[in-house]
Amino acid sequence: MGQQLRVLVAEDEPIVGFDLCDTVAEAGYMVEGPFDEISSAMLSFQKCKPDIAILDVQLGDGIVYPLAEQMMAENVPVIFHSGRLSPDEVALRFPRAQALSKPCPPAEMIDSIQRAAAKA
């Protein structure tokens, strides 16, 4: 696989965030996060651009859409991970992004990361 891909995880529920990070790390990716606020995720993104981002739609300090738009503008594939919005609702706003509903089985998350990595 060559260089390890870097995956940024933004999730404000601690158990979900750490579980997600474990899943991503066990699949062989480098993990940044979990970040529970847009501000900390944005800071990490600006310091070192990730290859892929997994973003909860609602973080501790607001809706993640502006961050997602900035990431996509810089060609970072985004996977939305939400318990509040359906994947269809997210797809309407972000047709190029993937969207998964919580709770998401680890295998489905890894599958989404692999699809995003193919585009990265």
N, CA, C and O atoms as a GROMACS GRO file, in nm:
protein
  480
    1MET      N    1   0.083  -0.119   0.000
    1MET     CA    2   0.000   0.000   0.000
    1MET      C    3   0.088   0.125   0.000
    1MET      O    4   0.038   0.235  -0.024
    2GLY      N    5   0.217   0.110   0.026
    2GLY     CA    6   0.302   0.229   0.027
    2GLY      C    7   0.281   0.312   0.151
    2GLY      O    8   0.273   0.260   0.262
    3GLN      N    9   0.270   0.442   0.132
    3GLN     CA   10   0.254   0.534   0.245
    3GLN      C   11   0.117   0.515   0.310
    3GLN      O   12   0.016   0.498   0.242
    4GLN      N   13   0.116   0.519   0.443
    4GLN     CA   14  -0.010   0.508   0.517
    4GLN      C   15  -0.096   0.630   0.493
    4GLN      O   16  -0.048   0.743   0.497
    5LEU      N   17  -0.224   0.607   0.467
    5LEU     CA   18  -0.315   0.719   0.453
    5LEU      C   19  -0.351   0.774   0.590
    5LEU      O   20  -0.363   0.700   0.688
    6ARG      N   21  -0.368   0.906   0.596
    6ARG     CA   22  -0.402   0.974   0.720
    6ARG      C   23  -0.553   1.004   0.720
    6ARG      O   24  -0.604   1.068   0.628
    7VAL      N   25  -0.622   0.957   0.823
    7VAL     CA   26  -0.767   0.976   0.833
    7VAL      C   27  -0.799   1.064   0.954
    7VAL      O   28  -0.764   1.031   1.067
    8LEU      N   29  -0.865   1.176   0.928
    8LEU     CA   30  -0.908   1.266   1.036
    8LEU      C   31  -1.047   1.224   1.082
    8LEU      O   32  -1.136   1.204   1.000
    9VAL      N   33  -1.064   1.210   1.213
    9VAL     CA   34  -1.194   1.171   1.270
    9VAL      C   35  -1.246   1.285   1.358
    9VAL      O   36  -1.180   1.327   1.453
   10ALA      N   37  -1.365   1.335   1.324
   10ALA     CA   38  -1.430   1.439   1.404
   10ALA      C   39  -1.562   1.382   1.456
   10ALA      O   40  -1.654   1.357   1.379
   11GLU      N   41  -1.568   1.362   1.586
   11GLU     CA   42  -1.684   1.298   1.651
   11GLU      C   43  -1.692   1.348   1.794
   11GLU      O   44  -1.593   1.342   1.867
   12ASP      N   45  -1.809   1.398   1.835
   12ASP     CA   46  -1.820   1.456   1.970
   12ASP      C   47  -1.870   1.361   2.077
   12ASP      O   48  -1.876   1.398   2.194
   13GLU      N   49  -1.906   1.238   2.041
   13GLU     CA   50  -1.941   1.139   2.142
   13GLU      C   51  -1.816   1.056   2.170
   13GLU      O   52  -1.771   0.981   2.084
   14PRO      N   53  -1.758   1.070   2.291
   14PRO     CA   54  -1.627   1.008   2.318
   14PRO      C   55  -1.620   0.858   2.286
   14PRO      O   56  -1.524   0.813   2.224
   15ILE      N   57  -1.719   0.781   2.328
   15ILE     CA   58  -1.714   0.636   2.304
   15ILE      C   59  -1.715   0.606   2.155
   15ILE      O   60  -1.637   0.524   2.107
   16VAL      N   61  -1.802   0.674   2.082
   16VAL     CA   62  -1.810   0.654   1.937
   16VAL      C   63  -1.680   0.698   1.871
   16VAL      O   64  -1.628   0.629   1.783
   17GLY      N   65  -1.628   0.812   1.913
   17GLY     CA   66  -1.504   0.865   1.856
   17GLY      C   67  -1.386   0.771   1.873
   17GLY      O   68  -1.314   0.744   1.777
   18PHE      N   69  -1.366   0.722   1.994
   18PHE     CA   70  -1.253   0.633   2.019
   18PHE      C   71  -1.271   0.499   1.949
   18PHE      O   72  -1.175   0.441   1.898
   19ASP      N   73  -1.395   0.450   1.945
   19ASP     CA   74  -1.426   0.325   1.877
   19ASP      C   75  -1.395   0.338   1.727
   19ASP      O   76  -1.336   0.249   1.666
   20LEU      N   77  -1.436   0.451   1.670
   20LEU     CA   78  -1.411   0.479   1.529
   20LEU      C   79  -1.261   0.486   1.501
   20LEU      O   80  -1.212   0.431   1.402
   21CYS      N   81  -1.188   0.554   1.588
   21CYS     CA   82  -1.043   0.565   1.572
   21CYS      C   83  -0.976   0.428   1.579
   21CYS      O   84  -0.885   0.400   1.502
   22ASP      N   85  -1.021   0.343   1.671
   22ASP     CA   86  -0.968   0.207   1.681
   22ASP      C   87  -0.993   0.129   1.553
   22ASP      O   88  -0.904   0.062   1.501
   23THR      N   89  -1.116   0.139   1.501
   23THR     CA   90  -1.152   0.069   1.378
   23THR      C   91  -1.062   0.112   1.263
   23THR      O   92  -1.012   0.028   1.188
   24VAL      N   93  -1.042   0.243   1.250
   24VAL     CA   94  -0.959   0.298   1.142
   24VAL      C   95  -0.813   0.254   1.158
   24VAL      O   96  -0.749   0.214   1.060
   25ALA      N   97  -0.762   0.260   1.281
   25ALA     CA   98  -0.622   0.222   1.307
   25ALA      C   99  -0.600   0.073   1.282
   25ALA      O  100  -0.499   0.033   1.224
   26GLU      N  101  -0.696  -0.009   1.325
   26GLU     CA  102  -0.684  -0.154   1.305
   26GLU      C  103  -0.684  -0.192   1.158
   26GLU      O  104  -0.631  -0.296   1.119
   27ALA      N  105  -0.744  -0.105   1.074
   27ALA     CA  106  -0.746  -0.130   0.930
   27ALA      C  107  -0.617  -0.082   0.863
   27ALA      O  108  -0.601  -0.096   0.742
   28GLY      N  109  -0.525  -0.027   0.943
   28GLY     CA  110  -0.395   0.009   0.890
   28GLY      C  111  -0.376   0.154   0.849
   28GLY      O  112  -0.281   0.187   0.778
   29TYR      N  113  -0.467   0.240   0.892
   29TYR     CA  114  -0.455   0.383   0.859
   29TYR      C  115  -0.401   0.461   0.977
   29TYR      O  116  -0.416   0.419   1.092
   30MET      N  117  -0.338   0.575   0.949
   30MET     CA  118  -0.297   0.666   1.056
   30MET      C  119  -0.418   0.749   1.094
   30MET      O  120  -0.493   0.794   1.007
   31VAL      N  121  -0.438   0.770   1.224
   31VAL     CA  122  -0.558   0.840   1.270
   31VAL      C  123  -0.521   0.974   1.333
   31VAL      O  124  -0.428   0.983   1.412
   32GLU      N  125  -0.596   1.077   1.297
   32GLU     CA  126  -0.589   1.208   1.362
   32GLU      C  127  -0.722   1.224   1.435
   32GLU      O  128  -0.828   1.222   1.372
   33GLY      N  129  -0.719   1.240   1.566
   33GLY     CA  130  -0.845   1.259   1.639
   33GLY      C  131  -0.865   1.151   1.743
   33GLY      O  132  -0.772   1.076   1.774
   34PRO      N  133  -0.984   1.142   1.797
   34PRO     CA  134  -1.106   1.211   1.753
   34PRO      C  135  -1.113   1.356   1.803
   34PRO      O  136  -1.074   1.386   1.916
   35PHE      N  137  -1.162   1.443   1.718
   35PHE     CA  138  -1.182   1.584   1.752
   35PHE      C  139  -1.329   1.604   1.783
   35PHE      O  140  -1.415   1.561   1.706
   36ASP      N  141  -1.358   1.669   1.896
   36ASP     CA  142  -1.499   1.685   1.934
   36ASP      C  143  -1.555   1.822   1.899
   36ASP      O  144  -1.672   1.851   1.923
   37GLU      N  145  -1.470   1.906   1.841
   37GLU     CA  146  -1.515   2.039   1.800
   37GLU      C  147  -1.460   2.072   1.662
   37GLU      O  148  -1.354   2.024   1.622
   38ILE      N  149  -1.535   2.154   1.590
   38ILE     CA  150  -1.493   2.196   1.456
   38ILE      C  151  -1.359   2.269   1.464
   38ILE      O  152  -1.272   2.249   1.380
   39SER      N  153  -1.344   2.355   1.567
   39SER     CA  154  -1.221   2.435   1.578
   39SER      C  155  -1.097   2.346   1.588
   39SER      O  156  -0.996   2.376   1.523
   40SER      N  157  -1.101   2.240   1.667
   40SER     CA  158  -0.982   2.155   1.681
   40SER      C  159  -0.960   2.071   1.555
   40SER      O  160  -0.845   2.046   1.517
   41ALA      N  161  -1.068   2.027   1.490
   41ALA     CA  162  -1.054   1.952   1.365
   41ALA      C  163  -0.996   2.043   1.256
   41ALA      O  164  -0.911   2.000   1.178
   42MET      N  165  -1.042   2.167   1.252
   42MET     CA  166  -0.993   2.264   1.154
   42MET      C  167  -0.844   2.291   1.174
   42MET      O  168  -0.768   2.299   1.077
   43LEU      N  169  -0.802   2.305   1.299
   43LEU     CA  170  -0.662   2.330   1.331
   43LEU      C  171  -0.576   2.214   1.282
   43LEU      O  172  -0.470   2.235   1.221
   44SER      N  173  -0.620   2.092   1.308
   44SER     CA  174  -0.546   1.974   1.265
   44SER      C  175  -0.540   1.969   1.112
   44SER      O  176  -0.435   1.940   1.054
   45PHE      N  177  -0.651   1.998   1.047
   45PHE     CA  178  -0.660   1.998   0.901
   45PHE      C  179  -0.562   2.100   0.841
   45PHE      O  180  -0.496   2.072   0.740
   46GLN      N  181  -0.553   2.217   0.904
   46GLN     CA  182  -0.464   2.322   0.853
   46GLN      C  183  -0.316   2.287   0.875
   46GLN      O  184  -0.231   2.323   0.794
   47LYS      N  185  -0.288   2.217   0.985
   47LYS     CA  186  -0.149   2.180   1.014
   47LYS      C  187  -0.100   2.070   0.921
   47LYS      O  188   0.012   2.076   0.870
   48CYS      N  189  -0.185   1.970   0.900
   48CYS     CA  190  -0.145   1.856   0.818
   48CYS      C  191  -0.268   1.800   0.749
   48CYS      O  192  -0.351   1.733   0.811
   49LYS      N  193  -0.280   1.827   0.621
   49LYS     CA  194  -0.399   1.787   0.546
   49LYS      C  195  -0.414   1.635   0.546
   49LYS      O  196  -0.322   1.564   0.506
   50PRO      N  197  -0.529   1.585   0.591
   50PRO     CA  198  -0.550   1.440   0.591
   50PRO      C  199  -0.580   1.390   0.449
   50PRO      O  200  -0.609   1.470   0.359
   51ASP      N  201  -0.573   1.260   0.431
   51ASP     CA  202  -0.609   1.200   0.301
   51ASP      C  203  -0.760   1.178   0.292
   51ASP      O  204  -0.819   1.184   0.183
   52ILE      N  205  -0.822   1.154   0.407
   52ILE     CA  206  -0.965   1.126   0.416
   52ILE      C  207  -1.016   1.184   0.548
   52ILE      O  208  -0.941   1.190   0.645
   53ALA      N  209  -1.142   1.228   0.551
   53ALA     CA  210  -1.200   1.277   0.677
   53ALA      C  211  -1.332   1.206   0.704
   53ALA      O  212  -1.415   1.189   0.615
   54ILE      N  213  -1.351   1.165   0.830
   54ILE     CA  214  -1.478   1.110   0.876
   54ILE      C  215  -1.536   1.215   0.972
   54ILE      O  216  -1.478   1.242   1.077
   55LEU      N  217  -1.649   1.272   0.935
   55LEU     CA  218  -1.704   1.384   1.011
   55LEU      C  219  -1.844   1.355   1.061
   55LEU      O  220  -1.933   1.320   0.983
   56ASP      N  221  -1.863   1.371   1.192
   56ASP     CA  222  -1.998   1.373   1.247
   56ASP      C  223  -2.058   1.506   1.202
   56ASP      O  224  -1.988   1.608   1.202
   57VAL      N  225  -2.185   1.508   1.165
   57VAL     CA  226  -2.245   1.631   1.115
   57VAL      C  227  -2.254   1.738   1.224
   57VAL      O  228  -2.228   1.855   1.199
   58GLN      N  229  -2.290   1.695   1.347
   58GLN     CA  230  -2.306   1.790   1.458
   58GLN      C  231  -2.194   1.766   1.559
   58GLN      O  232  -2.188   1.660   1.622
   59LEU      N  233  -2.106   1.866   1.575
   59LEU     CA  234  -2.000   1.856   1.674
   59LEU      C  235  -2.032   1.948   1.792
   59LEU      O  236  -2.134   2.016   1.792
   60GLY      N  237  -1.945   1.949   1.891
   60GLY     CA  238  -1.968   2.026   2.013
   60GLY      C  239  -1.989   2.174   1.989
   60GLY      O  240  -2.061   2.239   2.065
   61ASP      N  241  -1.927   2.229   1.884
   61ASP     CA  242  -1.939   2.373   1.860
   61ASP      C  243  -2.012   2.406   1.729
   61ASP      O  244  -1.994   2.514   1.674
   62GLY      N  245  -2.094   2.313   1.680
   62GLY     CA  246  -2.179   2.345   1.566
   62GLY      C  247  -2.183   2.241   1.457
   62GLY      O  248  -2.135   2.128   1.473
   63ILE      N  249  -2.242   2.281   1.343
   63ILE     CA  250  -2.256   2.195   1.227
   63ILE      C  251  -2.127   2.196   1.146
   63ILE      O  252  -2.067   2.302   1.128
   64VAL      N  253  -2.085   2.081   1.098
   64VAL     CA  254  -1.954   2.062   1.039
   64VAL      C  255  -1.946   2.101   0.890
   64VAL      O  256  -1.839   2.090   0.830
   65TYR      N  257  -2.056   2.144   0.831
   65TYR     CA  258  -2.058   2.170   0.687
   65TYR      C  259  -1.949   2.265   0.636
   65TYR      O  260  -1.888   2.235   0.534
   66PRO      N  261  -1.922   2.380   0.703
   66PRO     CA  262  -1.816   2.468   0.651
   66PRO      C  263  -1.680   2.399   0.644
   66PRO      O  264  -1.605   2.420   0.549
   67LEU      N  265  -1.648   2.318   0.744
   67LEU     CA  266  -1.523   2.244   0.745
   67LEU      C  267  -1.523   2.142   0.630
   67LEU      O  268  -1.424   2.128   0.559
   68ALA      N  269  -1.635   2.073   0.614
   68ALA     CA  270  -1.645   1.974   0.506
   68ALA      C  271  -1.626   2.040   0.370
   68ALA      O  272  -1.556   1.987   0.283
   69GLU      N  273  -1.687   2.157   0.351
   69GLU     CA  274  -1.674   2.228   0.224
   69GLU      C  275  -1.528   2.266   0.197
   69GLU      O  276  -1.480   2.255   0.084
   70GLN      N  277  -1.460   2.311   0.300
   70GLN     CA  278  -1.319   2.349   0.284
   70GLN      C  279  -1.234   2.226   0.251
   70GLN      O  280  -1.147   2.232   0.164
   71MET      N  281  -1.260   2.114   0.319
   71MET     CA  282  -1.184   1.992   0.292
   71MET      C  283  -1.207   1.945   0.148
   71MET      O  284  -1.113   1.911   0.077
   72MET      N  285  -1.334   1.945   0.106
   72MET     CA  286  -1.364   1.899  -0.030
   72MET      C  287  -1.304   1.992  -0.135
   72MET      O  288  -1.264   1.947  -0.242
   73ALA      N  289  -1.296   2.121  -0.104
   73ALA     CA  290  -1.234   2.216  -0.196
   73ALA      C  291  -1.086   2.185  -0.215
   73ALA      O  292  -1.027   2.220  -0.317
   74GLU      N  293  -1.026   2.118  -0.114
   74GLU     CA  294  -0.885   2.080  -0.122
   74GLU      C  295  -0.870   1.930  -0.153
   74GLU      O  296  -0.767   1.869  -0.125
   75ASN      N  297  -0.975   1.874  -0.212
   75ASN     CA  298  -0.975   1.735  -0.260
   75ASN      C  299  -0.954   1.630  -0.152
   75ASN      O  300  -0.894   1.526  -0.177
   76VAL      N  301  -1.004   1.657  -0.031
   76VAL     CA  302  -1.002   1.556   0.074
   76VAL      C  303  -1.140   1.488   0.072
   76VAL      O  304  -1.241   1.553   0.097
   77PRO      N  305  -1.144   1.356   0.043
   77PRO     CA  306  -1.273   1.287   0.045
   77PRO      C  307  -1.332   1.289   0.187
   77PRO      O  308  -1.261   1.265   0.285
   78VAL      N  309  -1.462   1.317   0.195
   78VAL     CA  310  -1.530   1.325   0.324
   78VAL      C  311  -1.633   1.214   0.336
   78VAL      O  312  -1.710   1.187   0.244
   79ILE      N  313  -1.633   1.150   0.453
   79ILE     CA  314  -1.736   1.052   0.488
   79ILE      C  315  -1.813   1.111   0.604
   79ILE      O  316  -1.757   1.128   0.713
   80PHE      N  317  -1.940   1.143   0.583
   80PHE     CA  318  -2.022   1.194   0.693
   80PHE      C  319  -2.073   1.074   0.774
   80PHE      O  320  -2.107   0.970   0.718
   81HIS      N  321  -2.077   1.093   0.905
   81HIS     CA  322  -2.117   0.986   0.997
   81HIS      C  323  -2.214   1.051   1.095
   81HIS      O  324  -2.172   1.122   1.186
   82SER      N  325  -2.344   1.026   1.077
   82SER     CA  326  -2.442   1.101   1.155
   82SER      C  327  -2.554   1.015   1.210
   82SER      O  328  -2.599   0.920   1.147
   83GLY      N  329  -2.596   1.051   1.330
   83GLY     CA  330  -2.712   0.987   1.389
   83GLY      C  331  -2.837   1.071   1.369
   83GLY      O  332  -2.948   1.026   1.395
   84ARG      N  333  -2.818   1.194   1.323
   84ARG     CA  334  -2.932   1.287   1.311
   84ARG      C  335  -2.985   1.299   1.170
   84ARG      O  336  -3.106   1.309   1.150
   85LEU      N  337  -2.896   1.299   1.072
   85LEU     CA  338  -2.938   1.314   0.933
   85LEU      C  339  -2.927   1.182   0.860
   85LEU      O  340  -2.837   1.102   0.887
   86SER      N  341  -3.019   1.158   0.768
   86SER     CA  342  -3.010   1.037   0.688
   86SER      C  343  -2.904   1.057   0.580
   86SER      O  344  -2.876   1.171   0.541
   87PRO      N  345  -2.846   0.948   0.531
   87PRO     CA  346  -2.749   0.961   0.422
   87PRO      C  347  -2.809   1.036   0.302
   87PRO      O  348  -2.737   1.109   0.233
   88ASP      N  349  -2.939   1.020   0.276
   88ASP     CA  350  -3.003   1.090   0.164
   88ASP      C  351  -3.001   1.241   0.185
   88ASP      O  352  -2.978   1.317   0.091
   89GLU      N  353  -3.026   1.285   0.310
   89GLU     CA  354  -3.026   1.429   0.339
   89GLU      C  355  -2.886   1.488   0.317
   89GLU      O  356  -2.872   1.598   0.262
   90VAL      N  357  -2.784   1.414   0.360
   90VAL     CA  358  -2.646   1.461   0.342
   90VAL      C  359  -2.612   1.462   0.193
   90VAL      O  360  -2.547   1.556   0.145
   91ALA      N  361  -2.654   1.359   0.119
   91ALA     CA  362  -2.624   1.347  -0.024
   91ALA      C  363  -2.684   1.462  -0.105
   91ALA      O  364  -2.627   1.503  -0.206
   92LEU      N  365  -2.798   1.515  -0.060
   92LEU     CA  366  -2.857   1.628  -0.129
   92LEU      C  367  -2.764   1.749  -0.126
   92LEU      O  368  -2.747   1.819  -0.226
   93ARG      N  369  -2.703   1.771  -0.011
   93ARG     CA  370  -2.614   1.887   0.004
   93ARG      C  371  -2.474   1.858  -0.050
   93ARG      O  372  -2.410   1.946  -0.108
   94PHE      N  373  -2.427   1.736  -0.030
   94PHE     CA  374  -2.291   1.699  -0.071
   94PHE      C  375  -2.294   1.573  -0.158
   94PHE      O  376  -2.265   1.463  -0.109
   95PRO      N  377  -2.330   1.587  -0.285
   95PRO     CA  378  -2.344   1.469  -0.370
   95PRO      C  379  -2.214   1.389  -0.389
   95PRO      O  380  -2.220   1.270  -0.418
   96ARG      N  381  -2.098   1.454  -0.372
   96ARG     CA  382  -1.971   1.382  -0.391
   96ARG      C  383  -1.924   1.310  -0.265
   96ARG      O  384  -1.830   1.230  -0.271
   97ALA      N  385  -1.986   1.337  -0.152
   97ALA     CA  386  -1.942   1.275  -0.026
   97ALA      C  387  -2.018   1.144   0.000
   97ALA      O  388  -2.126   1.121  -0.053
   98GLN      N  389  -1.957   1.061   0.084
   98GLN     CA  390  -2.026   0.942   0.131
   98GLN      C  391  -2.094   0.978   0.263
   98GLN      O  392  -2.049   1.068   0.334
   99ALA      N  393  -2.202   0.908   0.294
   99ALA     CA  394  -2.271   0.933   0.421
   99ALA      C  395  -2.313   0.800   0.482
   99ALA      O  396  -2.370   0.714   0.415
  100LEU      N  397  -2.284   0.785   0.611
  100LEU     CA  398  -2.319   0.665   0.684
  100LEU      C  399  -2.403   0.703   0.805
  100LEU      O  400  -2.382   0.807   0.867
  101SER      N  401  -2.499   0.617   0.838
  101SER     CA  402  -2.581   0.640   0.957
  101SER      C  403  -2.516   0.574   1.078
  101SER      O  404  -2.454   0.469   1.067
  102LYS      N  405  -2.532   0.639   1.193
  102LYS     CA  406  -2.488   0.576   1.319
  102LYS      C  407  -2.603   0.488   1.369
  102LYS      O  408  -2.719   0.522   1.348
  103PRO      N  409  -2.573   0.380   1.433
  103PRO     CA  410  -2.440   0.319   1.443
  103PRO      C  411  -2.403   0.251   1.311
  103PRO      O  412  -2.488   0.192   1.245
  104CYS      N  413  -2.277   0.261   1.276
  104CYS     CA  414  -2.229   0.204   1.151
  104CYS      C  415  -2.139   0.084   1.182
  104CYS      O  416  -2.044   0.097   1.259
  105PRO      N  417  -2.168  -0.033   1.124
  105PRO     CA  418  -2.082  -0.149   1.149
  105PRO      C  419  -1.939  -0.121   1.102
  105PRO      O  420  -1.920  -0.058   0.998
  106PRO      N  421  -1.838  -0.166   1.179
  106PRO     CA  422  -1.699  -0.139   1.142
  106PRO      C  423  -1.666  -0.178   0.997
  106PRO      O  424  -1.594  -0.105   0.928
  107ALA      N  425  -1.717  -0.292   0.951
  107ALA     CA  426  -1.686  -0.336   0.814
  107ALA      C  427  -1.738  -0.237   0.711
  107ALA      O  428  -1.673  -0.214   0.609
  108GLU      N  429  -1.853  -0.178   0.737
  108GLU     CA  430  -1.910  -0.080   0.645
  108GLU      C  431  -1.826   0.048   0.644
  108GLU      O  432  -1.806   0.109   0.539
  109MET      N  433  -1.777   0.087   0.762
  109MET     CA  434  -1.691   0.205   0.772
  109MET      C  435  -1.561   0.182   0.694
  109MET      O  436  -1.518   0.268   0.618
  110ILE      N  437  -1.499   0.066   0.713
  110ILE     CA  438  -1.374   0.034   0.643
  110ILE      C  439  -1.397   0.033   0.492
  110ILE      O  440  -1.314   0.082   0.416
  111ASP      N  441  -1.509  -0.022   0.450
  111ASP     CA  442  -1.545  -0.025   0.309
  111ASP      C  443  -1.552   0.118   0.252
  111ASP      O  444  -1.502   0.145   0.143
  112SER      N  445  -1.615   0.208   0.328
  112SER     CA  446  -1.627   0.348   0.286
  112SER      C  447  -1.490   0.416   0.278
  112SER      O  448  -1.463   0.493   0.187
  113ILE      N  449  -1.404   0.385   0.376
  113ILE     CA  450  -1.270   0.443   0.376
  113ILE      C  451  -1.192   0.393   0.253
  113ILE      O  452  -1.121   0.469   0.188
  114GLN      N  453  -1.207   0.264   0.223
  114GLN     CA  454  -1.136   0.209   0.107
  114GLN      C  455  -1.185   0.272  -0.024
  114GLN      O  456  -1.106   0.297  -0.114
  115ARG      N  457  -1.317   0.296  -0.034
  115ARG     CA  458  -1.372   0.364  -0.153
  115ARG      C  459  -1.317   0.506  -0.163
  115ARG      O  460  -1.282   0.553  -0.271
  116ALA      N  461  -1.310   0.576  -0.047
  116ALA     CA  462  -1.255   0.711  -0.046
  116ALA      C  463  -1.107   0.711  -0.080
  116ALA      O  464  -1.059   0.800  -0.150
  117ALA      N  465  -1.034   0.610  -0.031
  117ALA     CA  466  -0.890   0.600  -0.057
  117ALA      C  467  -0.862   0.579  -0.205
  117ALA      O  468  -0.761   0.625  -0.258
  118ALA      N  469  -0.952   0.509  -0.272
  118ALA     CA  470  -0.935   0.486  -0.416
  118ALA      C  471  -0.940   0.617  -0.493
  118ALA      O  472  -0.881   0.630  -0.600
  119LYS      N  473  -1.013   0.715  -0.437
  119LYS     CA  474  -1.024   0.846  -0.501
  119LYS      C  475  -0.915   0.942  -0.456
  119LYS      O  476  -0.884   1.039  -0.524
  120ALA      N  477  -0.856   0.914  -0.339
  120ALA     CA  478  -0.758   1.007  -0.279
  120ALA      C  479  -0.630   1.015  -0.360
  120ALA      O  480  -0.539   1.089  -0.323
   0.00000   0.00000   0.00000
